Every structure is written in C-alpha cells, then in structure tokens.
Amino acid sequence: MMQDHAVDPRPPLPPAYARRIGEMQERLRSGEFTLDGMPGYVPGEAPSIETWHHMDHLDISPKIWGREFGANGIGRLREVALIEITEAERFSMRELDPAYFPRMGLEYRELDIGLMREQSLVYQAALEDAGVLVHRIAYPNPPVGAFGPLRNTWGGNELLVVRVGSIVEKIAVSPFGFGRSEYLALWAMTRLGIPPVGTITGTGVAETGPCFWLAEDVFVTARGVAYNQEGIDQMVPIVRRSSRCEPEDFTTLVIDCPGPWYFDPQTGVSHHPDMVLGPLDVDKVIAYPPGIDFRTWRWLQEHDYTIVEVERDEQIRYGPANVTIIEPGRVIMHAEAVRAVAAVRKTGVDVVEVPYSEFMRTGGGLHCSTLRLWRDQGPFSTDR
C-alpha cells in the first residue's frame, strides 16, 4: 500500500518537547553545539562505558522531554489536571441494575451535575491560589471505553505519574472504567510530553492512581478488590526506581483491605488506600482506623507518626482522609468534614477547605479527582 505523502509523517509534538527540539536545532544552526558539553567527554577517547552505565535516567529525561514531571513524595505540588464535568457523570446505565454498581455514603440518585461542576471550579481556584498550575481534560462526548460507556470520568486520579513517566492501571472495580487510564496517559503524552513507562499487564490488577506517598521513600498501596499481588509486583519496582532509592531504603506500605466492596457505605471501609489514609506532613497522617490493617497501623506508630483519626459518620459521608497535600504541613480537605478538619488543624497543619460532598455520591473526593503531574522533591521519612 502506497503512503499518502500529503500526510505529515512526523507526529504532533507536545509543546515542551517541541521547544526543547527547537532550542537544540537553533544551537546546531548557530554553531553553538560542541562535544565539550557531552557527559564524560574526553578529547581523543571513545565514549566511556562507565559514564553511561552509571548515569541515572532521571538525569536524562528532562533533557529529552524538555520539562520535569512526577508526583513522587509530598514536596511542593506544582502541576495537576482536573476533568471537565459533564452530564455524562449521571451514568444512565446505573438504573438498569443499581446493585451492579458501587455504592457510596451519599445517595447517587440525588446527584447534582451543576453542583459538581461548581465544586470542581472552587477546588481549581483553591489549587491556583496555592500556586498550582491546573489543566483541564475533556473526554470525547459521550465518553466510551473497552466495554461500552465510561463512568466516573471525573476521576482524574486514574493514572500514576512518577519521575520517569506514567503508569497505566488495570482496574478491577468496574468494567465501565477500562479506557480511562489509557486516555489520560494519551493526554499526558500528547499535551505535556509525559511518556507512559509501565502498564499493569497479564492478570495483574493495580489501580495505580489512588496510591500515594508519605515521603520520598514511603509509598502506599493496597491489597484487595482493586489490587492483587501480581499487580503490586509490577507497579512497585517502577515507583521505587523513580524515587532514587535503593531497595533496602524504600518502604512500600500495603494496606490489606477488609471486605469485598470498593466502598462500604455502612462501615466506611474502602479498597482504595487514599480513602482511608492520607499524608499531612512528613510525620503526620489522617486515617480511618477501621479501614487499615494492624500491620500498617503498627508501622505508623513505630515510626512516630501523629495520626488524626476520622470518625465513622464523617467517613461514610465525606471520606475526609481523601486529602490533597500541597506541601508538608498544608493540605486541601473536604469542608463538610468539620470535625476532621478541626482535628487536623490542632496538629498545626494548615487546612484549605473546599466544599466537595457531591463527588462522594459517585465515588470519591479531592484526591480521587486530581491527576497529580509534578511535585518538587520533598522530605524523606528521616527528615524530621
């Protein structure tokens, strides 16, 4: 088959990547490029194997893509993406068989799309006031995926972005979610030049987005409905290598989740780790104790974390542990969780309140909504 020469064979370039290429081309045109700038260059000698075998890819990546990225740790949050809220959030298929879909603490039938949109804009304003760059992502209308219509497209936290690129999840909670993570990975690559570097494959299951860090060297995931051991084993090595940590210096907290439900509206337990635990500072967390196994709880105590405990009624209605940490000691929380907010403030943590209760009708909260793209390097667990 003959190629259509009217079609440009070059792919469209993300802006930062295009700028990087343009700058390098200009250096070549102007004669500014010399071999002296090459890593390990010694005149009259071949390139040193030692140089390239000992150079971390994290030092090369920004030179390729023209920018920094990666949401590792709890350092200063610089860049995120939120999803445009549309009428597609009222998932009509739900009425065909309500028992087939996850339940939350608030009644789904009362979902107010206009209020969701309003609360999302207030959240965006709070992020921007904190100096965070916010992008908006739109899905095709109507959004569709592997098995039909997509649901819960508001959840930007379906893709884990680390310092080498994005990790595409394989979900387990709903067949109407297959395609969300892939679409977000495509957006991140084509718009921002963030390449996908891993995909959960085979029979592995890991919903990568709801995972998070307590420090540069402490990563939190889970085991249960949304994660199996094969999926964890695929995800964690990529995360660890992107954190510049040796295996013995890196801690993965795996919360063993109780029950068979993504979120149980009677007890408040969940199989997404960010619904039951959240970072507040390098030595402080917010947690819903019934949702955390004893081994994880014991680890937090042994490592001298101050633990703010969420009460059952607020957990069921608002999921207060689902926080967005701006930087150590400063977080955005659900304004409706009044007691949890007050308890966090008592620890000296600065809290920005955002009304966000409408999102709990359809699956989550602030952290769930947020595709975290870039943070500054933050503290390690030993930096106290």
C-alpha positions in Angstrom: 0.0 0.0 0.0 1.4 3.4 -1.0 1.9 6.0 1.6 -0.1 9.2 1.3 2.6 11.8 1.0 0.1 14.6 1.8 0.1 13.4 5.4 3.0 14.7 7.5 4.9 11.6 8.8 6.1 13.4 11.9 3.9 13.1 15.0 2.5 16.2 16.6 4.9 17.3 19.4 3.9 18.3 22.9 4.8 22.0 23.5 7.6 21.4 25.9 9.2 18.7 23.7 8.8 21.0 20.7 10.5 23.8 22.5 13.4 21.5 23.5 13.9 20.3 20.0 13.7 23.9 18.6 16.3 25.1 21.1 18.7 22.2 20.2 18.1 22.8 16.4 19.0 26.5 16.9 22.2 25.6 18.7 23.1 23.4 15.8 22.3 26.1 13.2 24.2 28.7 15.1 27.3 26.6 15.7 26.9 26.7 19.4 26.9 22.9 19.9 30.3 21.4 20.8 31.4 18.0 22.1 32.6 19.6 25.3 29.1 19.6 26.6 28.7 15.8 26.2 28.7 13.9 29.6 32.1 12.3 30.3 33.7 13.7 27.1 37.4 13.3 26.9 39.1 14.6 23.7 40.6 11.8 21.6 38.8 9.0 23.5 35.8 6.9 22.8 32.7 7.4 25.0 33.2 6.0 28.5 31.0 3.0 29.3 31.4 3.9 32.9 29.7 7.3 32.3 26.6 5.9 30.6 26.3 2.8 32.8 26.3 5.0 35.9 24.1 7.8 34.7 20.5 7.8 36.1 17.8 8.1 33.5 16.2 10.6 35.8 19.0 13.0 34.9 18.5 12.4 31.1 14.6 12.5 30.9 14.2 16.3 31.3 16.8 16.8 28.6 14.7 14.7 26.2 11.2 15.9 27.0 12.1 19.5 27.9 10.5 19.5 31.3 10.3 18.0 34.8 7.4 15.8 35.9 6.5 13.2 38.5 4.3 13.4 41.6 6.6 11.3 43.9 6.7 12.3 47.6 4.9 15.1 49.3 7.1 18.1 48.2 5.6 21.3 46.8 2.8 20.5 44.4 3.4 22.3 41.1 1.0 20.9 38.4 -2.2 18.9 38.2 -5.1 18.2 35.9 -8.8 18.0 36.6 -11.5 16.7 34.4 -14.2 18.8 32.8 -17.5 17.9 34.5 -20.3 17.0 32.0 -23.8 15.4 32.1 -22.1 12.1 31.4 -21.4 11.8 35.2 -25.0 10.9 35.6 -24.5 7.3 34.4 -27.8 6.2 32.9 -26.8 2.5 32.8 -26.9 2.5 36.6 -30.7 2.5 36.6 -30.7 -0.8 34.6 -29.3 -2.6 37.7 -28.3 -0.4 40.6 -26.9 -3.4 42.5 -24.2 -3.8 39.8 -22.6 -0.5 40.7 -20.6 0.5 43.8 -22.5 2.4 46.5 -21.2 5.4 48.4 -22.3 7.1 51.6 -24.5 9.6 49.8 -27.5 8.8 47.6 -26.5 8.7 43.9 -30.0 9.4 42.6 -29.7 12.9 44.0 -26.5 13.7 42.1 -26.4 17.3 41.0 -24.1 17.8 38.0 -24.3 21.6 38.3 -23.1 21.4 41.9 -20.3 19.0 40.9 -19.2 21.5 38.3 -19.3 24.4 40.8 -17.4 22.5 43.4 -14.8 21.4 40.9 -14.2 25.1 39.9 -13.9 26.1 43.6 -11.3 23.4 44.0 -9.4 24.6 41.0 -9.4 28.1 42.4 -8.0 26.8 45.7 -5.2 25.0 43.9 -4.4 28.0 41.8 -4.4 30.3 44.8 -1.8 27.9 46.2 0.4 28.4 43.1 -0.5 25.1 41.4 -0.8 25.0 37.6 -4.2 23.4 36.7 -5.0 21.8 33.4 -8.5 20.7 32.3 -9.0 17.4 30.4 -12.1 16.7 28.3 -13.2 13.3 27.2 -14.9 12.6 23.9 -18.7 13.1 24.1 -20.1 10.7 25.1 -17.1 9.0 26.7 -16.7 5.4 25.8 -14.2 2.6 26.7 -13.5 -1.0 26.1 -16.9 -2.4 27.1 -19.3 0.5 26.4 -19.9 3.8 28.0 -17.3 5.1 30.5 -18.4 6.0 34.0 -16.8 8.2 36.7 -14.7 10.1 34.1 -14.5 13.0 36.7 -11.8 10.9 38.5 -8.6 12.3 37.2 -6.6 10.1 39.6 -6.7 7.1 37.3 -3.0 7.4 36.2 0.1 7.4 38.4 2.7 9.9 37.2 6.2 9.2 38.6 9.5 10.9 37.6 10.1 8.6 34.6 6.6 8.8 33.2 3.1 7.4 33.8 2.0 4.0 34.9 -1.3 2.8 33.3 -3.5 1.0 35.7 -5.6 -2.2 35.3 -8.8 -1.8 37.1 -11.0 -4.3 38.9 -13.9 -2.4 40.4 -15.9 -1.6 37.3 -15.8 -2.8 33.7 -17.1 0.6 32.7 -13.7 2.1 33.7 -11.5 0.3 31.2 -10.1 3.0 28.9 -9.9 5.9 31.4 -6.3 5.4 32.4 -5.2 4.9 28.8 -7.0 8.1 27.7 -5.3 10.1 30.5 -1.9 8.6 29.5 -2.5 9.6 25.9 -3.4 13.1 27.1 -0.3 13.4 29.3 1.9 12.3 26.5 0.5 14.4 23.7 -0.2 17.5 25.7 2.7 17.5 28.2 5.3 15.1 26.9 5.0 12.7 29.8 5.6 9.2 28.4 3.9 6.0 29.6 6.6 3.8 31.1 4.6 1.0 32.5 1.2 -0.8 32.1 -0.2 -3.4 34.5 -0.4 -6.5 32.3 -1.4 -10.1 32.4 -3.7 -11.0 35.2 -2.2 -8.3 37.4 -4.6 -5.8 38.9 -3.5 -2.4 40.3 -5.5 0.8 40.3 -2.4 2.9 40.3 -3.9 6.4 40.7 -5.2 6.0 44.3 -1.7 5.1 45.5 0.4 7.9 47.1 3.4 8.7 49.2 4.0 9.7 52.8 7.6 10.7 51.9 10.1 10.3 49.1 10.9 6.9 50.4 7.5 5.7 51.6 4.9 4.6 49.1 1.3 3.5 50.0 -0.7 1.0 48.0 -3.2 -1.8 49.0 -4.2 -5.4 48.5 -7.8 -6.4 47.9 -10.5 -5.8 45.3 -8.5 -3.1 43.5 -5.0 -4.7 43.8 -3.6 -8.2 43.7 0.0 -9.3 44.4 0.9 -9.6 40.7 -0.2 -6.0 40.0 1.6 -4.7 43.1 4.8 -6.6 42.0 4.6 -4.9 38.5 4.0 -1.4 39.9 6.3 -1.0 42.9 9.7 -1.5 41.1 8.9 1.3 38.7 7.9 3.6 41.6 11.0 2.7 43.6 13.4 3.3 40.8 11.8 6.6 40.1 12.3 7.6 43.7 16.2 7.3 43.5 16.0 4.8 46.4 17.9 1.5 46.9 15.5 -1.4 47.7 16.6 -1.5 51.3 15.9 2.2 51.7 12.4 2.2 50.2 9.3 1.3 52.2 6.1 0.1 50.5 3.1 0.1 52.8 0.5 -2.3 51.6 -2.9 -1.9 53.3 -4.7 -5.2 53.5 -8.3 -4.0 52.9 -11.3 -5.7 54.6 -14.5 -6.8 52.9 -15.4 -7.2 49.3 -16.6 -3.7 48.4 -14.7 -0.7 46.9 -16.5 1.4 49.5 -18.9 0.1 52.1 -21.5 2.8 53.0 -22.3 1.0 56.3 -18.8 0.9 57.7 -16.8 3.4 55.6 -14.0 0.9 54.7 -12.6 1.1 51.2 -10.2 -0.8 48.9 -8.6 2.4 47.6 -5.8 3.4 50.0 -6.4 7.2 49.6 -9.9 6.8 51.0 -8.6 5.6 54.4 -5.2 7.2 54.8 -3.7 10.5 53.7 -0.4 12.5 54.2 -0.5 15.7 56.2 3.2 16.3 56.9 6.4 14.2 57.0 5.4 13.0 60.4 1.6 13.3 60.3 -1.2 11.4 58.6 -5.0 11.3 58.7 -6.5 7.9 58.9 -9.8 6.0 59.2 -8.7 3.2 61.6 -11.3 0.5 60.7 -10.0 0.7 57.1 -6.4 0.0 58.0 -4.9 -3.4 58.9 -3.0 -3.8 62.1 0.4 -4.2 60.4 0.1 -0.8 58.7 -1.2 0.9 61.8 1.7 -0.6 63.8 4.2 0.7 61.3 2.9 4.2 61.5 3.0 4.1 65.3 6.5 2.6 65.4 7.7 5.4 63.1 6.3 8.1 65.3 3.5 9.4 63.1 0.9 11.6 64.6 -2.4 10.0 63.5 -5.5 12.1 63.1 -8.4 9.7 63.3 -11.5 10.1 61.2 -14.9 9.4 62.8 -17.3 6.9 61.3 -20.1 9.2 60.4 -17.8 11.7 58.6 -16.0 8.8 56.8 -19.3 7.4 55.4 -20.4 10.8 54.1 -17.3 12.6 53.2 -14.2 10.4 53.2 -12.0 13.1 54.9 -8.7 11.2 54.5 -9.0 11.8 50.8 -6.9 14.9 51.0 -4.7 16.8 48.5 -1.4 17.7 50.1 0.1 20.9 48.7 3.3 20.7 50.6 4.3 19.3 54.0 2.0 20.8 56.6 -0.5 22.2 54.1 -3.5 20.3 52.7 -6.8 20.8 51.0 -9.7 19.0 52.7 -13.4 18.4 52.3 -15.0 21.4 54.1 -18.1 19.3 55.1 -15.9 17.1 57.4 -15.9 19.7 60.1 -14.6 17.5 62.9 -11.8 16.0 60.8 -10.7 19.5 59.6 -10.6 20.8 63.2 -8.6 17.8 64.4 -6.0 18.2 61.6 -5.7 21.9 62.4 -5.0 21.0 66.0 -1.8 19.3 64.9 -0.5 22.6 63.4 -1.3 21.6 59.8 -2.7 24.4 57.6 -6.0 23.4 56.0 -7.7 24.9 53.0 -11.4 23.9 53.0 -13.2 23.1 49.8 -16.9 22.0 49.7 -16.8 18.7 47.8 -19.6 16.5 49.1 -21.3 16.0 45.7 -18.4 13.9 44.5 -19.0 11.3 47.3 -22.3 10.4 45.6 -20.4 9.0 42.7 -17.2 7.5 44.1 -14.7 9.7 45.9 -13.3 13.1 46.7 -10.5 15.6 46.2 -7.5 13.2 45.8 -9.6 11.0 43.6 -10.3 14.0 41.3 -6.7 15.0 40.8 -4.2 13.8 38.3 -1.0 14.8 40.0 1.6 15.7 37.4 4.6 17.3 39.1 6.0 17.9 42.6 9.2 19.3 43.8 11.4 16.8 45.7 10.2 16.6 49.2 11.4 15.2 52.6 12.4 11.7 53.2 10.9 9.8 56.2 14.1 10.5 58.1 13.9 14.3 57.6 12.2 15.3 60.8 
